[in-house]
Amino acid sequence: MNPTDIAPAPSPDLALVLGGGGAKGLAHIVVIEALDDLGIRPRQVAGTSIGAIVGACYCAGMSGADMRDYALGVLRMKPDVLRALFAARVGRFSDILRGGLTNPVLVDAEKLLAAFLPPVIPATFEELEIPLTVVATDFYARTDIAFSDGLLVPAVAASMAIPGVIRPVRHRGHVLVDGGTINPVPVDRVSAAVTLAVDVLNGSGAEREIDDVIPEPWDAMFGSVTLMMQVLSTARLAEHRPTIHLRPPVDRFRVLDFLRAREILTACEPVKDEVKRRVTLALEAIPAEIAGRPGT
């Protein structure tokens, strides 16, 4: 389906917040499919890391079904995925032997997005159908920073710049890394009568794998970073409470499990009914004078 063929849906006073979490964030697609089933679109969206990527696709006009088809289609072509990752490297692997780069396997975020983003993504925030806020982290200022205007792709690239994997991004005078290092679920960046926050770091725990195996170095590093982000996310959500705090069952998946996209989407299918029920109840509870106010 061409995104331009989608009929405009009603926009209740609903804000959608899509958290960071790597491949776990494919769960956001299922949440958006549920909103599509309800026939509503939020008035504003905020996203961090994978949430910024999915948010950009959604705000550009893609439906949840469009995103599902696109993600599965791209990730099904494993050789093409590996070639794109290889082409997006900052340096050569041989550089490690000469000490030319601190980490020669760092990936250039903008090159990576150029390879994988759907063509519907516009150049600027202003061209989006739904207002979007993308959150990244200013490495030197040690604070989060939000982008909602100007060039879109550099902001999204900065938001997904996972330390140690993706090279930091220079944008608007800032050196930026993954927004999840400070603000994994940016509820504080939206304002609406109803806020739906999708938290894929603090999953439901229903299918969490319990093991006593010593993790590989890569898993240990990402697991530790994820743990710190979970603690940070919990603290922030306690301070800025969303109307609906949704936690899809993605604990058993790892941050880089993108090649398990179909499994992740299948595991999150039961979330659809929860989204429909909780969003419907929350919107029905909005006073009429607030529900009817024009969007901003």
RODO-2510 file (C-alpha; in nm, 4 decimals, decimal comma):
residues 296
     n   res          X          Y          Z
     1     m     0,0000     0,0000     0,0000
     2     n     0,1210     0,3468    -0,0841
     3     p     0,1234     0,5626     0,2325
     4     t    -0,0388     0,8451     0,0369
     5     d    -0,3421     0,6202    -0,0189
     6     i    -0,4194     0,5979     0,3539
     7     a    -0,7266     0,8002     0,4447
     8     p    -0,6619     1,0526     0,7233
     9     a    -0,7704     0,9051     1,0570
    10     p    -0,9217     1,0977     1,3465
    11     s    -0,6621     1,2523     1,5783
    12     p    -0,7733     1,2346     1,9417
    13     d    -0,5707     1,4062     2,2137
    14     l    -0,3303     1,1137     2,2220
    15     a     0,0496     1,1159     2,2270
    16     l     0,2498     0,8070     2,1361
    17     v     0,5941     0,7529     2,2928
    18     l     0,8159     0,4838     2,1418
    19     g     1,1082     0,3757     2,3573
    20     g     1,4554     0,2542     2,2668
    21     g     1,5687    -0,1063     2,2825
    22     g     1,7119    -0,2189     1,9497
    23     a     1,5348    -0,5134     1,7897
    24     k     1,2956    -0,5317     2,0839
    25     g     1,1485    -0,2104     1,9437
    26     l     0,9967    -0,3994     1,6520
    27     a     0,7141    -0,4411     1,9027
    28     h     0,6240    -0,0798     1,8231
    29     i     0,4925    -0,1988     1,4873
    30     v     0,2324    -0,4189     1,6584
    31     v     0,1204    -0,1259     1,8752
    32     i     0,0758     0,0903     1,5663
    33     e    -0,1227    -0,1869     1,3967
    34     a    -0,3580    -0,1816     1,6954
    35     l    -0,4056     0,1948     1,6609
    36     d    -0,4715     0,1428     1,2901
    37     d    -0,7375    -0,1146     1,3787
    38     l    -0,9012     0,1454     1,6037
    39     g    -0,8937     0,3923     1,3154
    40     i    -0,7083     0,6615     1,5105
    41     r    -0,3762     0,8383     1,4811
    42     p    -0,2026     1,0302     1,7602
    43     r    -0,1542     1,4055     1,7466
    44     q     0,2130     1,3742     1,8331
    45     v     0,4839     1,1096     1,8514
    46     a     0,8154     1,1003     2,0373
    47     g     1,0817     0,8357     1,9958
    48     t     1,4263     0,7284     2,1065
    49     s     1,6614     0,5058     1,9037
    50     i     1,4523     0,2309     1,7371
    51     g     1,1509     0,4296     1,8551
    52     a     1,2736     0,7251     1,6508
    53     i     1,3081     0,5055     1,3424
    54     v     0,9622     0,3521     1,3741
    55     g     0,8213     0,6917     1,4682
    56     a     0,9660     0,8512     1,1549
    57     c     0,8104     0,5809     0,9372
    58     y     0,4736     0,6183     1,1086
    59     c     0,4712     0,9974     1,0966
    60     a     0,5672     0,9824     0,7278
    61     g     0,2393     0,8032     0,6591
    62     m     0,3221     0,4331     0,6800
    63     s     0,0659     0,2065     0,8423
    64     g     0,1625    -0,0656     1,0860
    65     a     0,1025    -0,3250     0,8144
    66     d     0,3293    -0,1310     0,5770
    67     m     0,6060    -0,1316     0,8374
    68     r     0,5634    -0,5014     0,9117
    69     d     0,5901    -0,5913     0,5436
    70     y     0,8872    -0,3615     0,4906
    71     a     1,0791    -0,4842     0,7965
    72     l     1,0239    -0,8511     0,7184
    73     g     1,1096    -0,7967     0,3533
    74     v     1,4365    -0,6173     0,4264
    75     l     1,5519    -0,8427     0,7093
    76     r     1,4641    -1,1587     0,5177
    77     m     1,7469    -1,0807     0,2749
    78     k     2,0304    -1,1669     0,5153
    79     p     2,3166    -1,1361     0,2597
    80     d     2,1946    -0,7880     0,1648
    81     v     2,1728    -0,6910     0,5330
    82     l     2,5296    -0,8036     0,5936
    83     r     2,6542    -0,6198     0,2843
    84     a     2,4826    -0,2998     0,3982
    85     l     2,6367    -0,3279     0,7441
    86     f     2,9791    -0,3899     0,5924
    87     a     2,9454    -0,0886     0,3621
    88     a     2,8428     0,1338     0,6538
    89     r     3,1612     0,0649     0,8507
    90     v     3,3675     0,3670     0,9470
    91     g     3,6996     0,1976     0,8720
    92     r     3,8570    -0,1263     0,7582
    93     f     3,8928    -0,4274     0,9843
    94     s     4,2644    -0,4363     0,9019
    95     d     4,3005    -0,0952     1,0693
    96     i     4,2791    -0,2620     1,4078
    97     l     4,6182    -0,4215     1,3459
    98     r     4,7741    -0,0795     1,2857
    99     g     4,5893     0,1018     1,5629
   100     g     4,4471     0,3459     1,3105
   101     l     4,1023     0,3424     1,4672
   102     t     3,9932     0,2888     1,8238
   103     n     3,7087     0,0746     1,6950
   104     p     3,7293    -0,0014     1,3209
   105     v     3,3943    -0,1814     1,3164
   106     l     3,1944     0,1241     1,4172
   107     v     2,9040     0,1852     1,1812
   108     d     2,8118     0,5181     1,0243
   109     a     2,4495     0,5737     1,1282
   110     e     2,3495     0,7876     0,8303
   111     k     2,4915     0,5340     0,5831
   112     l     2,3038     0,2609     0,7663
   113     l     1,9769     0,4535     0,7502
   114     a     2,0324     0,5290     0,3817
   115     a     2,0525     0,1538     0,3217
   116     f     1,7516     0,0501     0,5273
   117     l     1,5003     0,3349     0,5609
   118     p     1,1983     0,3163     0,3293
   119     p     1,1924     0,5770     0,0503
   120     v     0,8808     0,7434     0,1947
   121     i     1,0899     0,9086     0,4695
   122     p     1,1133     1,2830     0,3892
   123     a     1,4150     1,5085     0,4282
   124     t     1,2703     1,7266     0,7038
   125     f     1,0470     1,7058     1,0099
   126     e     0,8188     1,9664     0,8560
   127     e     0,7193     1,7244     0,5776
   128     l     0,5878     1,4614     0,8197
   129     e     0,2125     1,4038     0,8537
   130     i     0,2272     1,3802     1,2346
   131     p     0,4540     1,5995     1,4512
   132     l     0,7552     1,3965     1,5668
   133     t     1,0114     1,4566     1,8399
   134     v     1,3368     1,2601     1,8211
   135     v     1,5508     1,2322     2,1340
   136     a     1,9299     1,1909     2,1340
   137     t     2,2006     1,2388     2,3974
   138     d     2,4531     1,5234     2,3905
   139     f     2,7717     1,3379     2,4771
   140     y     2,9651     1,6338     2,6172
   141     a     2,6765     1,8226     2,7788
   142     r     2,5613     1,4939     2,9365
   143     t     2,1959     1,5648     2,8765
   144     d     1,9235     1,4604     2,6365
   145     i     1,8328     1,6861     2,3480
   146     a     1,5144     1,6825     2,1406
   147     f     1,4765     1,7532     1,7695
   148     s     1,1422     1,8353     1,6098
   149     d     1,2346     2,0522     1,3115
   150     g     1,4930     2,0731     1,0365
   151     l     1,6705     1,7727     0,8871
   152     l     1,5141     1,4429     0,9892
   153     v     1,7685     1,1714     0,9075
   154     p     2,0644     1,3201     1,1011
   155     a     1,8433     1,3476     1,4096
   156     v     1,7265     0,9871     1,3784
   157     a     2,0850     0,8753     1,3137
   158     a     2,1980     1,0483     1,6328
   159     s     1,9150     0,8954     1,8334
   160     m     2,0245     0,5426     1,7343
   161     a     2,4021     0,5881     1,7731
   162     i     2,4614     0,3024     2,0189
   163     p     2,7950     0,3658     2,1951
   164     g     3,0608     0,1184     2,0877
   165     v     2,8650     0,0069     1,7820
   166     i     2,7541     0,3168     1,5905
   167     r     2,9760     0,6223     1,5556
   168     p     2,8556     0,9376     1,7363
   169     v     2,6823     1,1890     1,5094
   170     r     2,7640     1,5586     1,4726
   171     h     2,4440     1,7588     1,4278
   172     r     2,3646     2,1241     1,4940
   173     g     2,6833     2,1802     1,6883
   174     h     2,6375     1,8776     1,9139
   175     v     2,8185     1,5443     1,9355
   176     l     2,5331     1,3006     1,9845
   177     v     2,4865     0,9385     2,0890
   178     d     2,1885     0,7105     2,1467
   179     g     1,9031     0,8884     2,3231
   180     g     1,8418     0,5786     2,5312
   181     t     2,1546     0,6399     2,7364
   182     i     1,9674     0,9181     2,9201
   183     n     1,6014     0,9128     2,8116
   184     p     1,4966     0,5639     2,6943
   185     v     1,1209     0,6342     2,6938
   186     p     1,0803     1,0125     2,6427
   187     v     0,7397     1,0669     2,8021
   188     d     0,8519     1,4100     2,9212
   189     r     0,8788     1,5272     2,5593
   190     v     0,5045     1,5109     2,4846
   191     s     0,1936     1,6753     2,6232
   192     a    -0,1530     1,5274     2,5712
   193     a    -0,4633     1,4214     2,7608
   194     v    -0,3648     1,0588     2,7002
   195     t    -0,0066     0,9378     2,6679
   196     l     0,0665     0,5863     2,5448
   197     a     0,4259     0,4906     2,6292
   198     v     0,5697     0,1730     2,4789
   199     d     0,8548     0,0483     2,6974
   200     v     1,0454    -0,2414     2,5395
   201     l     1,3315    -0,2363     2,7908
   202     n     1,1167    -0,3294     3,0893
   203     g     0,9201    -0,6071     2,9248
   204     s     0,6451    -0,8077     3,0885
   205     g     0,8941    -1,0756     3,1913
   206     a     0,6502    -1,3496     3,0946
   207     e     0,9040    -1,5255     2,8723
   208     r     1,2331    -1,4100     3,0219
   209     e     1,5099    -1,6644     2,9742
   210     i     1,6728    -1,7808     3,2969
   211     d     2,0154    -1,9392     3,2601
   212     d     2,3427    -1,9835     3,4457
   213     v     2,5657    -1,9760     3,1368
   214     i     2,8446    -1,7174     3,1339
   215     p     2,7485    -1,4743     2,8543
   216     e     2,9755    -1,4039     2,5617
   217     p     3,1569    -1,0654     2,5817
   218     w     2,9211    -0,9034     2,3306
   219     d     2,6129    -1,0268     2,5152
   220     a     2,7608    -0,9232     2,8488
   221     m     2,8271    -0,5706     2,7217
   222     f     2,4818    -0,5208     2,5733
   223     g     2,3131    -0,6926     2,8639
   224     s     2,4840    -0,4588     3,1094
   225     v     2,3959    -0,1494     2,9064
   226     t     2,0357    -0,2679     2,8775
   227     l     2,0200    -0,3240     3,2530
   228     m     2,1371     0,0323     3,3198
   229     m     1,8833     0,1672     3,0722
   230     q     1,6084    -0,0353     3,2406
   231     v     1,6890     0,1196     3,5773
   232     l     1,6993     0,4667     3,4216
   233     s     1,3735     0,4097     3,2355
   234     t     1,1984     0,2936     3,5521
   235     a     1,3100     0,6050     3,7387
   236     r     1,2051     0,8410     3,4590
   237     l     0,8663     0,6779     3,4150
   238     a     0,8051     0,7083     3,7881
   239     e     0,8689     1,0821     3,7567
   240     h     0,6752     1,1315     3,4320
   241     r     0,3892     0,8839     3,4477
   242     p     0,2169     0,8063     3,1165
   243     t    -0,1547     0,7358     3,1046
   244     i    -0,0769     0,3937     2,9606
   245     h     0,2557     0,2201     3,0277
   246     l     0,2742    -0,0669     2,7817
   247     r     0,5383    -0,3379     2,8234
   248     p     0,5392    -0,5873     2,5336
   249     p     0,6731    -0,9394     2,6079
   250     v     1,0184    -0,9002     2,4515
   251     d     1,2491    -0,9892     2,7412
   252     r     1,3726    -1,3086     2,5769
   253     f     1,5031    -1,1187     2,2748
   254     r     1,8346    -0,9362     2,2532
   255     v     1,9028    -0,5814     2,1400
   256     l     2,0568    -0,6968     1,8109
   257     d     1,8066    -0,9753     1,7313
   258     f     1,6834    -0,8031     1,4157
   259     l     1,7062    -1,1255     1,2168
   260     r     1,4416    -1,2671     1,4554
   261     a     1,1971    -0,9969     1,3477
   262     r     0,9167    -1,2403     1,2669
   263     e     0,9488    -1,4077     1,6090
   264     i     0,9392    -1,0709     1,7849
   265     l     0,6302    -0,9582     1,5963
   266     t     0,4553    -1,2893     1,6623
   267     a     0,5392    -1,2775     2,0336
   268     c     0,3851    -0,9306     2,0568
   269     e     0,0571    -1,0106     1,8793
   270     p    -0,1380    -1,0434     2,2086
   271     v    -0,0468    -0,6807     2,2837
   272     k    -0,2923    -0,5618     2,0178
   273     d    -0,5993    -0,6391     2,2251
   274     e    -0,4451    -0,4735     2,5304
   275     v    -0,3681    -0,1578     2,3316
   276     k    -0,7190    -0,1387     2,1882
   277     r    -0,8825    -0,1892     2,5265
   278     r    -0,6647     0,0509     2,7246
   279     v    -0,6567     0,3259     2,4613
   280     t    -1,0340     0,3093     2,4116
   281     l    -1,0985     0,3354     2,7863
   282     a    -0,8486     0,6195     2,8282
   283     l    -0,9920     0,8234     2,5414
   284     e    -1,3483     0,7703     2,6631
   285     a    -1,2452     0,9134     2,9986
   286     i    -1,1256     1,2435     2,8482
   287     p    -1,3618     1,5358     2,9228
   288     a    -1,5441     1,6450     2,6072
   289     e    -1,3948     1,9948     2,6084
   290     i    -1,0424     1,8491     2,6057
   291     a    -1,1122     1,5691     2,3583
   292     g    -1,2472     1,8156     2,1065
   293     r    -0,9689     2,0710     2,1157
   294     p    -0,7843     2,1239     1,7855
   295     g    -0,4446     1,9614     1,7339
   296     t    -0,1272     2,1612     1,7572
***
